[in-house]
């Protein structure tokens, strides 16, 4: 037997330890301390294991339930592929802590729509220099080529996260386009208007400056489909084409003066044309015609006078394809008055391109380019480097290709507006 105090050996008749003098308890099991500690840990560990097993069994796995009968072990369900996210969520993004869908009464839902409408109106008013258009029916920033969404309004702080609890539509539509549908009452206005929508039992609820109304889903889809800017192939015709002749004839008749066509393109729905009056090549004017076969009718005149011509065109015709527009900024150019072409003529004469008495029937001069057409369709394209350099071209198509090549090489800006399409 060992002493409890010093682990020294003691006999069965000893009353005290002969080593340390510690009294000996008769009948006591004087095991070493580390043995006792191990026994305590073992006992406690066994208790913990029992509690964990019993608790986990009853709560998580269903063991020892139904009067002690063991329940069947769980089966792992296979997750459908469509439910697997394409990418992991952004951990810095605001998280919705709700675990069940939020159900709100219809009055509250309409109030949320009205608050989003106010926020969208405030948002676009903060950018007066930015042209906002309707892109297939949705509010769109043309300058930055950005779709305006409810999530964007929330990110700017104009609305709260509660406005994102269910999907919303942020539309940019003309009230007059609702006219064919009896379930809504809108003024006969072609001014683009913000509409905020959500899904209802019967269709789509829309809130705007005209209040809240509901429209059948298929009718709203019909409006959005009419805003699709697809008109088929875009054609840049020669002067003999019927559409070319129709547009030029209309403009000559309206103005009572002949015009030079500087640019013309059309698709199945529209014709866009840029002209200048004969002898006034520095003054460009832009017109849009609606097209029905070979018949055309004027839709918009003098678009160059607007601050944002593309916006004006879109508001007048939401399905107008911007691919019809020329490769220069409408309403802004650096053309000089025709009298400035006199020094260009001297350059051509000095290079023996033309005779001394040769006068152009068309001349357009910009800061770095010049384009002149003489009788007999003899055309010259000039570029200004250290000096003027001229190339004789077969016509506007070859000149356009050269201008593009020079722009790609960084020699000069792309100044398509100096040409005459013929």
C-alpha positions as CSV (number, residue, x, y, z in Angstrom):
1,X,0.0,0.0,0.0
2,X,1.2,3.5,-0.8
3,X,1.1,6.7,1.3
4,X,-1.5,9.2,-0.1
5,X,0.9,12.0,0.7
6,X,4.3,10.9,-0.6
7,X,3.6,7.6,-2.4
8,X,6.0,5.9,0.0
9,X,5.5,2.2,0.9
10,X,3.6,1.5,4.2
11,X,2.7,-1.8,5.9
12,X,-0.7,-3.1,6.9
13,X,-0.1,-2.4,10.6
14,X,1.5,1.0,10.2
15,X,-0.5,3.9,11.7
16,X,1.7,6.5,10.1
17,X,3.9,6.7,7.1
18,X,7.5,5.9,8.0
19,X,8.8,8.2,5.3
20,X,6.8,11.4,5.8
21,X,4.9,10.8,9.0
22,X,1.5,11.3,7.4
23,X,-1.4,9.4,9.2
24,X,-2.8,6.3,7.4
25,X,-6.6,5.9,7.0
26,X,-7.5,2.3,7.7
27,X,-9.4,0.6,4.8
28,X,-8.8,3.5,2.4
29,X,-7.6,2.9,-1.2
30,X,-4.4,5.0,-1.2
31,X,-3.9,5.2,-5.1
32,X,-1.6,7.7,-6.6
33,X,-3.1,11.1,-7.5
34,X,-2.7,10.7,-11.3
35,X,-4.7,7.4,-11.1
36,X,-7.5,9.2,-9.2
37,X,-7.4,12.1,-11.7
38,X,-7.7,9.6,-14.6
39,X,-10.7,7.9,-13.0
40,X,-12.5,11.3,-12.5
41,X,-11.9,12.2,-16.2
42,X,-13.1,8.8,-17.3
43,X,-16.3,9.0,-15.2
44,X,-17.1,12.6,-16.4
45,X,-16.3,11.7,-20.1
46,X,-18.7,8.7,-19.9
47,X,-21.4,11.0,-18.6
48,X,-20.9,13.5,-21.4
49,X,-21.0,10.8,-24.1
50,X,-24.2,9.5,-22.7
51,X,-25.9,12.9,-22.6
52,X,-24.7,13.8,-26.2
53,X,-25.7,10.4,-27.6
54,X,-29.1,10.5,-25.9
55,X,-29.9,14.1,-26.9
56,X,-28.7,13.8,-30.5
57,X,-30.5,10.6,-30.8
58,X,-33.8,12.0,-29.7
59,X,-33.5,15.4,-31.5
60,X,-31.6,15.0,-34.7
61,X,-31.7,11.4,-35.8
62,X,-35.0,10.2,-34.4
63,X,-33.5,7.3,-32.4
64,X,-35.3,6.1,-29.3
65,X,-38.5,7.6,-30.4
66,X,-42.0,6.1,-30.7
67,X,-41.7,4.2,-27.4
68,X,-38.1,3.3,-27.9
69,X,-38.3,2.0,-31.5
70,X,-35.4,3.1,-33.6
71,X,-36.5,5.3,-36.5
72,X,-35.2,4.8,-40.0
73,X,-31.9,6.6,-40.7
74,X,-32.3,9.8,-42.8
75,X,-32.0,9.7,-46.6
76,X,-30.0,12.5,-48.3
77,X,-32.1,14.1,-51.0
78,X,-30.5,14.9,-54.3
79,X,-30.4,18.7,-55.0
80,X,-31.9,19.5,-58.5
81,X,-29.3,21.1,-60.8
82,X,-31.4,24.2,-61.4
83,X,-31.3,24.9,-57.6
84,X,-27.6,25.0,-57.5
85,X,-26.4,28.7,-57.7
86,X,-24.2,29.6,-60.7
87,X,-21.9,31.5,-58.4
88,X,-21.4,32.0,-54.7
89,X,-23.3,35.0,-53.2
90,X,-21.3,38.1,-52.4
91,X,-20.7,38.0,-48.6
92,X,-20.6,41.8,-48.5
93,X,-24.1,42.2,-50.1
94,X,-27.0,43.0,-47.8
95,X,-28.7,39.7,-46.7
96,X,-32.4,39.2,-46.3
97,X,-32.8,37.6,-42.9
98,X,-36.4,36.6,-43.4
99,X,-36.8,32.8,-43.7
100,X,-40.3,32.9,-45.1
101,X,-41.8,35.1,-47.9
102,X,-43.2,38.4,-46.6
103,X,-46.9,38.7,-47.2
104,X,-48.2,42.3,-47.3
105,X,-51.7,43.5,-47.9
106,X,-52.5,45.1,-51.3
107,X,-52.7,48.6,-50.0
108,X,-49.1,48.3,-48.6
109,X,-47.9,46.8,-51.9
110,X,-49.3,49.8,-53.8
111,X,-47.7,52.2,-51.4
112,X,-44.4,50.6,-52.0
113,X,-44.9,51.0,-55.7
114,X,-45.6,54.7,-55.2
115,X,-42.4,55.2,-53.2
116,X,-40.4,53.5,-55.9
117,X,-42.0,55.7,-58.5
118,X,-41.0,58.8,-56.6
119,X,-37.5,57.5,-56.1
120,X,-37.1,56.9,-59.9
121,X,-38.4,60.3,-60.7
122,X,-35.9,61.9,-58.3
123,X,-33.1,59.8,-59.7
124,X,-33.5,60.9,-63.3
125,X,-34.0,64.5,-62.2
126,X,-30.5,64.4,-60.7
127,X,-29.0,63.9,-64.1
128,X,-30.5,66.6,-66.4
129,X,-27.7,66.2,-69.0
130,X,-28.3,62.5,-69.3
131,X,-30.6,61.2,-72.0
132,X,-33.0,58.5,-70.6
133,X,-34.8,56.4,-73.2
134,X,-37.0,53.4,-73.4
135,X,-35.1,50.3,-74.2
136,X,-37.7,47.7,-75.2
137,X,-40.0,49.4,-72.6
138,X,-37.5,49.6,-69.7
139,X,-35.9,52.8,-68.3
140,X,-32.4,53.1,-69.8
141,X,-29.5,55.5,-69.4
142,X,-28.3,56.0,-73.0
143,X,-25.0,57.8,-72.1
144,X,-23.8,55.0,-69.9
145,X,-25.7,52.2,-71.6
146,X,-27.2,51.1,-68.3
147,X,-30.6,49.7,-67.4
148,X,-32.1,51.5,-64.4
149,X,-33.4,49.0,-61.9
150,X,-35.1,49.0,-58.5
151,X,-31.9,47.5,-57.1
152,X,-29.9,50.5,-58.4
153,X,-32.3,52.9,-56.7
154,X,-31.8,51.0,-53.4
155,X,-28.0,51.2,-53.8
156,X,-28.2,55.0,-54.1
157,X,-30.2,55.2,-50.8
158,X,-33.4,56.5,-52.4
159,X,-35.4,53.5,-51.2
160,X,-34.9,50.8,-48.5
161,X,-34.3,47.1,-48.7
162,X,-38.0,46.4,-48.0
163,X,-38.7,47.6,-51.5
164,X,-36.8,44.6,-52.9
165,X,-38.9,42.0,-51.2
166,X,-40.6,41.0,-54.4
167,X,-39.7,41.6,-58.1
168,X,-40.6,45.0,-59.6
169,X,-40.8,46.3,-63.1
170,X,-39.3,49.8,-63.8
171,X,-40.8,50.7,-67.2
172,X,-40.6,53.8,-69.4
173,X,-43.7,53.9,-71.6
174,X,-46.0,56.3,-73.5
175,X,-49.5,56.5,-71.9
176,X,-51.1,56.7,-75.4
177,X,-49.9,53.1,-76.1
178,X,-52.4,51.8,-73.5
179,X,-55.3,53.1,-75.6
180,X,-56.3,49.7,-77.1
181,X,-56.9,48.1,-73.7
182,X,-60.2,48.7,-71.9
183,X,-59.0,47.7,-68.4
184,X,-56.8,50.8,-68.0
185,X,-57.5,54.5,-68.5
186,X,-54.6,56.6,-69.6
187,X,-54.4,60.1,-71.2
188,X,-53.6,60.2,-74.9
189,X,-50.1,61.4,-74.3
190,X,-46.9,60.4,-76.2
191,X,-44.6,61.7,-73.4
192,X,-42.5,59.0,-72.0
193,X,-43.6,58.2,-68.4
194,X,-42.2,56.1,-65.6
195,X,-44.3,53.1,-64.6
196,X,-43.5,50.8,-61.6
197,X,-45.2,47.4,-61.7
198,X,-45.6,44.2,-59.8
199,X,-47.4,41.0,-60.3
200,X,-51.0,40.6,-59.2
201,X,-53.5,37.7,-59.3
202,X,-55.1,39.1,-62.5
203,X,-52.1,40.5,-64.2
204,X,-49.7,43.4,-63.7
205,X,-50.3,46.3,-61.3
206,X,-48.8,49.6,-62.5
207,X,-48.2,52.8,-60.6
208,X,-47.4,56.1,-62.3
209,X,-48.3,59.8,-62.1
210,X,-51.8,58.7,-63.2
211,X,-52.2,56.6,-60.1
212,X,-52.5,52.8,-59.8
213,X,-54.1,50.6,-62.4
214,X,-54.0,46.9,-63.4
215,X,-53.5,45.6,-66.9
216,X,-53.7,42.0,-68.2
217,X,-50.2,40.5,-68.6
218,X,-50.7,39.6,-72.3
219,X,-51.7,43.3,-73.0
220,X,-48.6,44.7,-71.3
221,X,-46.5,42.2,-73.3
222,X,-48.1,43.4,-76.5
223,X,-46.9,47.0,-75.6
224,X,-43.4,45.8,-74.8
225,X,-43.3,43.8,-78.0
226,X,-44.2,46.9,-80.0
227,X,-41.1,48.7,-78.5
228,X,-38.7,46.1,-79.9
229,X,-36.3,48.0,-82.2
230,X,-36.0,45.3,-84.9
231,X,-36.8,46.4,-88.5
232,X,-34.8,43.9,-90.4
233,X,-31.8,44.6,-92.6
234,X,-30.3,48.1,-92.7
235,X,-29.7,49.5,-96.2
236,X,-27.5,52.4,-97.3
237,X,-28.8,52.9,-100.8
238,X,-27.5,54.6,-103.9
239,X,-29.4,57.6,-105.3
240,X,-31.4,55.6,-107.8
241,X,-33.2,53.6,-105.0
242,X,-36.9,54.4,-104.7
243,X,-36.6,55.2,-100.9
244,X,-33.7,57.6,-101.6
245,X,-35.7,59.4,-104.3
246,X,-38.9,59.5,-102.1
247,X,-37.0,61.0,-99.1
248,X,-35.2,63.6,-101.2
249,X,-38.3,64.5,-103.2
250,X,-40.3,65.0,-99.9
251,X,-37.6,67.3,-98.4
252,X,-37.1,69.3,-101.6
253,X,-40.9,69.8,-101.9
254,X,-41.3,70.8,-98.2
255,X,-38.4,73.3,-98.3
256,X,-38.9,74.6,-101.8
257,X,-35.2,74.1,-102.3
258,X,-32.9,71.3,-103.5
259,X,-30.8,69.3,-101.0
260,X,-27.7,67.2,-101.0
261,X,-28.2,63.9,-99.2
262,X,-25.3,63.5,-96.8
263,X,-26.4,60.2,-95.2
264,X,-29.4,58.0,-95.7
265,X,-30.2,54.6,-94.2
266,X,-33.4,52.6,-93.9
267,X,-34.9,49.4,-92.5
268,X,-38.5,48.0,-92.8
269,X,-39.9,50.6,-90.4
270,X,-37.9,53.8,-90.7
271,X,-35.8,56.0,-92.9
272,X,-33.1,58.3,-91.3
273,X,-31.7,61.0,-93.6
274,X,-29.2,63.8,-93.2
275,X,-29.2,66.6,-95.8
276,X,-27.8,70.0,-96.4
277,X,-29.3,72.6,-98.8
278,X,-27.3,72.9,-102.0
279,X,-24.5,75.4,-101.5
280,X,-24.8,75.2,-97.7
281,X,-22.8,72.1,-97.0
282,X,-21.9,73.2,-93.4
283,X,-25.5,73.1,-92.3
284,X,-26.7,69.6,-91.6
285,X,-30.3,68.7,-91.0
286,X,-31.7,65.4,-89.8
287,X,-35.1,63.8,-90.6
288,X,-36.9,60.6,-89.7
289,X,-39.6,59.1,-91.9
290,X,-41.9,56.2,-91.2
291,X,-41.8,53.6,-93.9
292,X,-44.5,51.3,-95.3
293,X,-43.0,49.5,-98.3
294,X,-42.0,52.2,-100.8
295,X,-44.3,54.7,-99.1
296,X,-42.8,57.1,-96.5
297,X,-44.2,59.8,-94.2
298,X,-42.4,62.4,-92.2
299,X,-42.3,61.6,-88.5
300,X,-39.6,64.0,-87.1
301,X,-37.9,67.1,-88.6
302,X,-34.8,69.0,-87.5
303,X,-33.7,66.5,-84.9
304,X,-30.3,68.2,-84.9
305,X,-31.7,71.1,-82.9
306,X,-32.4,69.0,-79.8
307,X,-30.0,68.6,-76.9
308,X,-30.2,64.9,-77.2
309,X,-31.5,64.0,-80.7
310,X,-31.3,60.2,-80.1
311,X,-33.6,60.7,-77.1
312,X,-36.1,62.8,-79.1
313,X,-36.2,60.1,-81.8
314,X,-36.7,57.3,-79.2
315,X,-39.5,59.1,-77.5
316,X,-41.3,59.7,-80.8
317,X,-40.7,56.1,-82.0
318,X,-39.6,53.6,-79.2
319,X,-39.0,50.9,-81.7
320,X,-36.5,53.0,-83.8
321,X,-33.3,51.1,-84.3
322,X,-30.3,53.3,-83.3
323,X,-28.2,51.3,-85.8
324,X,-29.8,53.5,-88.4
325,X,-28.0,56.6,-87.1
326,X,-24.8,57.7,-88.8
327,X,-21.3,57.3,-87.3
328,X,-21.1,60.9,-86.2
329,X,-22.7,62.8,-83.4
330,X,-26.0,64.3,-84.6
331,X,-26.0,68.1,-84.2
332,X,-22.3,68.5,-83.6
333,X,-19.7,68.9,-86.3
334,X,-16.8,71.1,-87.3
335,X,-17.8,71.9,-90.9
336,X,-16.7,75.2,-92.4
337,X,-18.7,77.5,-94.6
338,X,-18.4,76.6,-98.4
339,X,-16.3,79.7,-99.0
340,X,-13.5,78.0,-97.1
341,X,-13.2,75.5,-99.9
342,X,-11.4,78.1,-102.1
343,X,-8.0,77.3,-100.6
344,X,-8.8,73.6,-101.2
345,X,-9.3,74.3,-104.9
346,X,-6.0,76.0,-105.1
347,X,-4.3,72.9,-103.5
348,X,-6.0,70.7,-106.1
349,X,-5.0,72.9,-109.0
350,X,-1.4,73.1,-107.8
351,X,-1.3,69.3,-107.7
352,X,-2.7,69.2,-111.3
353,X,-5.8,67.3,-110.2
354,X,-8.2,69.8,-111.8
355,X,-8.0,72.6,-114.4
356,X,-7.9,76.3,-113.6
357,X,-11.6,76.8,-114.4
358,X,-12.9,73.7,-112.8
359,X,-15.5,74.3,-110.1
360,X,-17.0,71.7,-107.8
361,X,-20.8,70.9,-107.7
362,X,-20.3,69.8,-104.1
363,X,-17.7,70.7,-101.5
364,X,-17.5,70.1,-97.7
365,X,-14.5,71.1,-95.6
366,X,-13.8,70.1,-92.0
367,X,-10.8,70.8,-89.8
368,X,-8.9,67.8,-91.1
369,X,-10.9,66.6,-94.1
370,X,-12.3,67.8,-97.4
371,X,-14.5,66.1,-99.9
372,X,-15.2,67.6,-103.3
373,X,-17.3,66.3,-106.2
374,X,-16.9,67.7,-109.7
375,X,-19.0,67.3,-112.8
376,X,-18.7,63.8,-114.2
377,X,-18.7,62.3,-110.7
378,X,-15.0,63.1,-110.3
379,X,-14.5,63.0,-106.5
380,X,-11.5,63.9,-104.2
381,X,-10.9,63.2,-100.6
382,X,-8.4,65.3,-98.7
383,X,-6.7,64.8,-95.4
384,X,-4.7,67.5,-93.5
385,X,-1.4,66.4,-92.0
386,X,1.5,68.8,-92.2
387,X,0.0,69.7,-95.6
388,X,-3.1,68.7,-97.5
389,X,-2.9,65.4,-99.2
390,X,-5.6,64.3,-101.7
391,X,-6.8,61.0,-103.1
392,X,-9.1,60.7,-106.1
393,X,-11.9,58.3,-105.2
394,X,-14.7,56.6,-107.1
395,X,-17.4,58.0,-104.9
396,X,-18.7,58.3,-101.3
397,X,-18.4,54.5,-100.6
398,X,-14.7,54.4,-101.3
399,X,-14.2,57.7,-99.4
400,X,-16.0,56.3,-96.4
401,X,-13.7,53.3,-96.4
402,X,-10.7,55.6,-96.5
403,X,-12.0,57.7,-93.7
404,X,-12.5,54.6,-91.6
405,X,-8.9,53.4,-92.3
406,X,-7.4,56.7,-91.4
407,X,-9.4,56.9,-88.2
408,X,-8.3,53.4,-87.2
409,X,-4.6,54.4,-87.8
410,X,-5.2,57.4,-85.6
411,X,-4.4,59.9,-88.3
412,X,-7.7,61.9,-88.0
413,X,-11.1,61.6,-86.4
414,X,-13.8,59.7,-88.3
415,X,-15.6,62.6,-90.1
416,X,-18.3,60.8,-92.1
417,X,-20.4,64.0,-92.2
418,X,-18.3,65.6,-94.9
419,X,-19.5,63.1,-97.6
420,X,-22.4,63.3,-100.0
421,X,-24.3,60.1,-100.5
422,X,-25.2,59.7,-104.2
